[in-house]
Amino acid sequence: MTYRFKAGFGFTLLELLTTLAIAGTAMALVAPLAVEQVSKMEARAEASRLNDQIGRWSFMAFSRGCPISLDLAESVITISSEGCDFSERITHEYISFPHQVIKFSSSGFTDVTRLSYNYDGSVRQVDFEEALVNQTAEVGE
């Protein structure tokens, strides 16, 4: 049994190359925008996690009865506790911090009301009272 190619069926090489060129151009235009959107969403998620972490550190200081100190510099937060032999280091990819030291007392409170961080070329702030209220509401549910 022999198969024969019938003329008029299929695409020509020129049609296939044209389609690939159009698809490649479209991908070249859309891909950078998609990557930029993903980066922005990851940066927002990182800033949101910072709010959650503040509440967690406050609760940790209260529940363990030990003061906790946060040393923020560049993109690194170093967490240490004076009496509970606890330390942690968190590196952020999308947000950075001017050098600041924040201390949570053994009751979970701090004398600082805001934390400053740089995100997307601008300085932003986290209000501790709002972060702690949100954390308390989640624990109570």
Secondary structure as the mmCIF struct_conf table of DSSP 4:
data_model
#
loop_
_struct_conf.conf_type_id
_struct_conf.id
_struct_conf.beg_label_comp_id
_struct_conf.beg_label_asym_id
_struct_conf.beg_label_seq_id
_struct_conf.end_label_comp_id
_struct_conf.end_label_asym_id
_struct_conf.end_label_seq_id
HELX_LH_PP_P HELX_LH_PP_P1 PHE A 5 LYS A 6
TURN_TY1_P TURN_TY1_P1 ALA A 7 GLY A 8
BEND BEND1 GLY A 10 GLY A 10
HELX_RH_AL_P HELX_RH_AL_P1 LEU A 13 ARG A 64
TURN_TY1_P TURN_TY1_P2 GLY A 65 GLY A 65
STRN STRN1 ILE A 68 GLU A 74
TURN_TY1_P TURN_TY1_P3 SER A 75 SER A 75
STRN STRN2 VAL A 76 SER A 81
TURN_TY1_P TURN_TY1_P4 GLU A 82 ASP A 85
STRN STRN3 PHE A 86 THR A 91
BEND BEND2 GLU A 93 TYR A 94
STRN STRN4 ILE A 95 PHE A 104
TURN_TY1_P TURN_TY1_P5 SER A 106 SER A 107
BEND BEND3 GLY A 108 GLY A 108
BEND BEND4 ASP A 111 ASP A 111
STRN STRN5 ARG A 114 TYR A 119
TURN_TY1_P TURN_TY1_P6 ASP A 120 GLY A 121
STRN STRN6 SER A 122 ASP A 127
HELX_RH_AL_P HELX_RH_AL_P2 PHE A 128 GLY A 140
#
